[in-house]
Amino acid sequence: MELNSGQLVIRWPGVKYPLGSLHAPLLRYLRDVATVQAVQTMPTVLAVLISLLVISGCATQQPKNIEYDANLIDGTALFGEPVAAAPPEDPLWVSPEMAEFAAIPAYRRMTHYSRFRFLMKKLLDNDYFVEQYVADATHTAAMTFERRKGNCVSYTNLFVALAREAGLDASFQLVTGRPVWNVESGYLVKNNHINVVLKQITMPGYTNNEMTVDFNAIDMDEDASRRRISDEHAVSLFYANIAIQHLRRQEFTDAFAYLKRAITTAPANQDLWNNLGVLYSVMEQPQMAEASYRTALRLEPRNKTAIAGVAKSLEQQGRLEEAQHYAELARRYQRRNPYYHFAVAQQAYSKNAYEAALEAVNEAIQIKKRSKFYALRAATAEQLGDNLLAEESYRLQDKYRKRSNRISNPLSQRIN
């Protein structure tokens, strides 16, 4: 799907409309769709969490509380003295102005679906989605409402808060993307994304009573996992996002303070412990990094992020035999992970090593057939002068792109 530059659009399989024109005729047409995604043009997908090594999100519920070493979030090991957690914030606090904005007129009796239409139209009419995406602006709902700027976390906070104020059953959903590998460093970014699920949205002709509202031009394929998360978990992501922004600017004390606040908010969020391990590793504290990763492993023993982190931490401590054990576990995952081979192929292609790129992308395709894999193979084959392979790869790219759309969007056949 192509996005109109600088303008919010509403999309569903085979149909695209600018949300700026979302008035009565289009609102009536929305009765025929099950998923609405409000998408804004932006340069990159927001990385909600950053880790060393990533697997698909776990769909099981984590325990609310865990035991952990309090020294890990004390700060003395890094800064020579304790570091206080960042001040608590309520990302979902509703200001009086927001309450007035979301108020349903007393004379109108509205279904949940009508309330959604009412709220979305007010946001559109007040220009909340016109070129307002700012990647490093993680705001509370109230701040996003006031500034009309933010990233997907900010807009998700805003929409959840307003939707609940309007009487809608709104909850957070975590969408876990596949890893983006940095083959040379051994590090990778975990691109998680958060959106909104509305329940009790009844639409004629469709039995599912849920609707997904998304404020990001994210392109998740069918491998992405989705699960509802609690408000506490979502708030911890809010703090973690701010921590990562400080970490990227090498503002380590602030990064630690926000991670500490995130962990005290949702200690069972294993990604937070992995991020804390990254911070300790960056600041050359391998023993503390190891302890952080092992905390994540107690939450999920198969957490590949934590396994790789333990391996790196042990190696930095000179405990090579132990490190080798964990490194082999991580390598087994790499060998079975098509996205690792895809990243190797991308790196080889960027260095004009086309034979190596072809070998690696074929490894990825043998494990899992994805349109992006065939696209890279087609480009590689063209560089090698193999026009037959390129043509076949382009055909398969189109085939698996359509297949992915059908899986992700089960209504596509009816709407088209």
N, C-alpha and C positions, 0 to 999 in steps of 0.2 A: 504494500500500500504506500502511495506517495502522500506526503503531508504538505498541506498548504503552508508556505513559509510564514512563520510568525503568527499563526492563528490556530486557535483550538478547534479541533474537529471531533465529531462523534462518529464512531465506526462500529460496524459489525460486518459479518462476512458478505462481501460483494457490494457493500453500500458505504458511501462516505458523504457526509454533509458537513459544511462549516457550522460550528455551534453558534456562530454569530447570527445565523438565520433560523435558530431554533424557536420558532413561533408555533402557532396553533396547528397548521397542517402537519408539520414534522412531528410535533409532540403527539398528535393522534397516531402517526405512523409508528411511533415507538412501542405501541401496544403489541406489535408483531415481533419484537425481538426479546431475547432472553438476557443478553449481556450488552451493557453499554460501557464503552471505554472513552473517557474524555482524555484526549491525547494532545499534548502540546509539542510543537517542534522544539528539539533541543539537540545539542551537539553530541552528548554522550549519555549512556544509561547511568543513573545514579548508583554508586556503590554504597549500600547501606552499611555493610560490614566488610572488614578486610581481614584476611587470614593468610596462613601459609599454604595450606592444602585443604581442599574443600570436597565434600560429598553432598549428595542431594539431601534436602531437609528431611528430618525425621517426622513422621506423621503422628507419632505417639505423644501422649501428654507427659511432660517432665514433672518430677516432684517439685513442690513449691519451695522447699527449703533443703539445703544440703550443708554438710559440715565442710569447712575449709579453714586453712591456716590464715588467721587474721593478719599475720605479718605480710601476706601477699598484697593486701590493699592498705597497708600502713604508710608506705612511701619512704620509710627510713633507709631501706636498702639502696634506693636510687638517689635520694636527695639529702641524706644525712639527718633528716628530721621528719616527723610525721607530716603528711599532707592531708588537709581536710578535703572531704568530698565537695564537689561543686554544689552550689546552692540548689536546693530542690525547686523544681518548677512543675506546674501542672499544664502539660501541653494541651489539655482538653478544656481548660477553663473557659467559660462562656461569659463574655462581657455583656453589660446591659445593651450595648449597641447590637451585638450579635443576637441576643435574645429577641430584640425588636425586629431584626432583619428576618429571622426564621419563624416568627410568629404566624400561625395560620389564622386568617380572619375568622372571627367568631361566627359569622353568618354562613360560613362555608362548611359543608360536611364533605370531607375528602377521604378517599381511599389512600392507602399507603403509596400506591403508584402515582396518584394525583399529587400527593405531597412531594414526592420525588420530582415530578415535573415542575411543580410550583417553585421548589428550592433551586433547581438547576436553572430555570429561566431567570430567577432573580440574580443569581451569580453571573449569568451571561449578560444580562441587561446592565449590570453594574461593572462590566469590563474586568472581571476578576481573572480572566484567562487570556488576555491579549498581551503576548510577549512578556510574561511575568515570571518565566522560569529562571531561577538563579541557583546554579548547582551547589554552591557552598553555603546557601542560606537555609539552615535548619531552624525553623521557627515554631513557636507555639501556635495554636489555633488563633488566639486573640491577636498575636503579632502579625500573622499572615492576613487576617481579616483587615487589620489597620493598614498594613503596607502594600497589600495586594501583590506580594512577591514571595518567592520561596521555591524550594525543591519539592520532590514528590512526597517526602515525609511531611513537610509543612502543609501542603495542600490536602494530604490525607487526614492530618490532624484537624484541619479546618472543616473538611466535609463531614467527618465523623461527629464532631461537636455540633455543627449546625443541623445535621440530619437527626441526631437524637433530640435536639431542641425542638425540631419540627414534628416529633412523635414517631420517627422511623426507627426500626430495629437495625442499627448499624454496628458492625464489628470489623476489626482489623483482620486482614489476611496477609500472610507472609508467602511470597513467591520466591522460591529458591532457584536461581539460575545455575547453569553449568559453569565450571571454573574457566578463567582466562589465565593460561599458563605463561609464565616467563621462564622459558627453558634454560636460559643462560644462568640466571640467579637461583633457580629452583623455587622461587616464590611465585605466588599467584594471587589474584584478586577474586574474592567471592562476591559476585554481583547478586545481592539479594534485593528484593523489591517489595514494597508494601502497598496494598490497595484496600479498598472497602468492599464489604459484602453487605447488601441490604436484604433482609428477610421479609417475608409476607408481602412481596410485590407480585400481586396477581395480575396476569395479562391474559386476555382472551386467546384461546387456542394453544396455550402452552402450560404444561402441568408443573414445571419447576417454578417455585415461588421465590427464587433468589435472583438478584441482579448484582453484577460486579461493576464498580465504578473505579476507573483507573486514571491517574493523572500523570502518565508518563508514556513516552513513545518507546516503551520497552518491547523487545521482540523475543518473547519467550517461546521456545518450541515445546513439543509435547513431552520432553524430558523434564521440564520444570515441575517441581513439586509445589503443591499449594496446601496450606493448612491455616485454620483459624488460630489466632493467638489472643491471649488475654490483654487487657488494657495495660497491666503491669509490664508484660513482655514488650508491647509496643512502645511504652514510655522508655524502657531500657534501650530500645533501638534509637530513640530520639537522643538520649544522652550519648550513646555509642557513636552516633553519626557526628556529633559535635566533637567528641574525643578524636575521631579519625581526622577531622579537619585540622585540629590542633597538631596532631602527629605529623601530618603532611607538611605543616609549616615549621616543624621541629620545635614546637612549643610544648616541651615534654611535661612540665609540671601541670599545665592546664589539661593536657591529654590524660595524664594519670588521674587528675581530680574528677574528670567527667567519666572515666572508666570506673572509678571507685563508686561514683553515684549510680552508674548503670548497674553494677554488680550488686550493690545493696538494695536496689529496686527489684531486680530479678536474678538472684544468685543461681538459679537453675538454667539460665540461658547459657548454654555451653559455648556459643560463639564469643561471648564476652571474655571468658577465660582464655580462649585462643588469642583474642586481641591483646589481652594483658600479657600473654606470653610473647607476642610480637614486640610489644613495647620493651619488655625486659631484655629481649634478644637484641634489639636495636641499641639499647643502652649498655650492652655487654655485661649482663647479669645472668649467665646461663643457668645457674642453680635455681634462681627465682623463676626464670622462664620455664624450666623443667617442671617445677612445682605447679605452675599455672596450667601447663598443658596436661599434667596428670590429673588435675582437678576436673578438666573437661572430659578426660577419659573415664573418670568415675561416673560422670553423667551419661556418657555414651562410649562404651569400650571400643566401638568400631569407628570412632571419629577419626577420619584420616588426617584432618588438620592437626589434631593433637598428636597423632602417631608420628607424623613428619616433624612436628615441633620438638617432640621428645628426642628424636634422632639427632636433630641439629644441636640441641642443647647438650646432649651427652657428648657429642663430638667436640664441642667447644670446651668441655671440661676435661677432655683427654680420656674419657671412658669409652675407648674405641670398640671394645668387644660388645658392650651393651648397645652402643650406638648402631653397630652393624645389624643387630637383631631388628631394631625398629626401622632402620633404613631399608632392610629387605622387605618388611611388611609394606612400607610405602612404595617400594619399587614394584611389588606385586600389583598394587592398585594402579600404578602408572601403566603397567603393561596391559591391564584389562580395561583401561579407560580410553575410549576413542578420542576424547578431547585432548588428551596428552599427545597422542600421535598427530592429531590435527595441528596442535601448537608447534610440534617439531617440524611439520611440513611447512607451516607458515614461516617459521624462522628460516628454514632452508630456502624457500622461495625468495624471501627478501634478500638473501645473499647470492641469488642467481645459481644456487645449487639445485638445479631442477631435477636431476636424477634422484637425489636424496629426498627431495620434496615429494616426488611421485611415489617413492617407496613408502614414505611415512604416511601419506594420505591414503594409500591403498591399505595400510595396516588399520587405519581408522575405519575405513569402509567395511573391512572384513568383520569388525566388531559390531558396527552399527551403521546403518544407511541413513544419511542425513543430506538434505539438499546442499548445505554449505560445504560439505565434504566434496560432493561432486562438482561444485562450482570451482573449488580450488584445483581439483584434478583436471578440469577442463582447461583452466588457465595454464596449468603446468604443461599439459599435453601440447597446447599451442606453442609454448616456448620451445618445446622439444621437436616441433614440426610434425607431430602425430595428429593429423587432422581427423582421422577416423575415431581415435580415442576421445578427442575433444568434442566431436559432434555427439558421440554416444553419452559422454559425461553431461553435456548440456541437456540432453533429452532426459536423463535420469534426474538431474537437478530439478527440472520442471515437474517431473512425476512425483518426487518426494516432497516438493514444496506444496503441491496440491494435496497430497496425502496428509501432510502436517496440518494444513488448514482444515481439512475435514475432521481430523481428530480434535483439534483445538476448538472448532466451531461447529458443533453438530447441527446447527440450524442452517448451515450454508446452503444445503440443497434446496430447502424450502424458500429461503429468501431470494436466492438467485433465480 
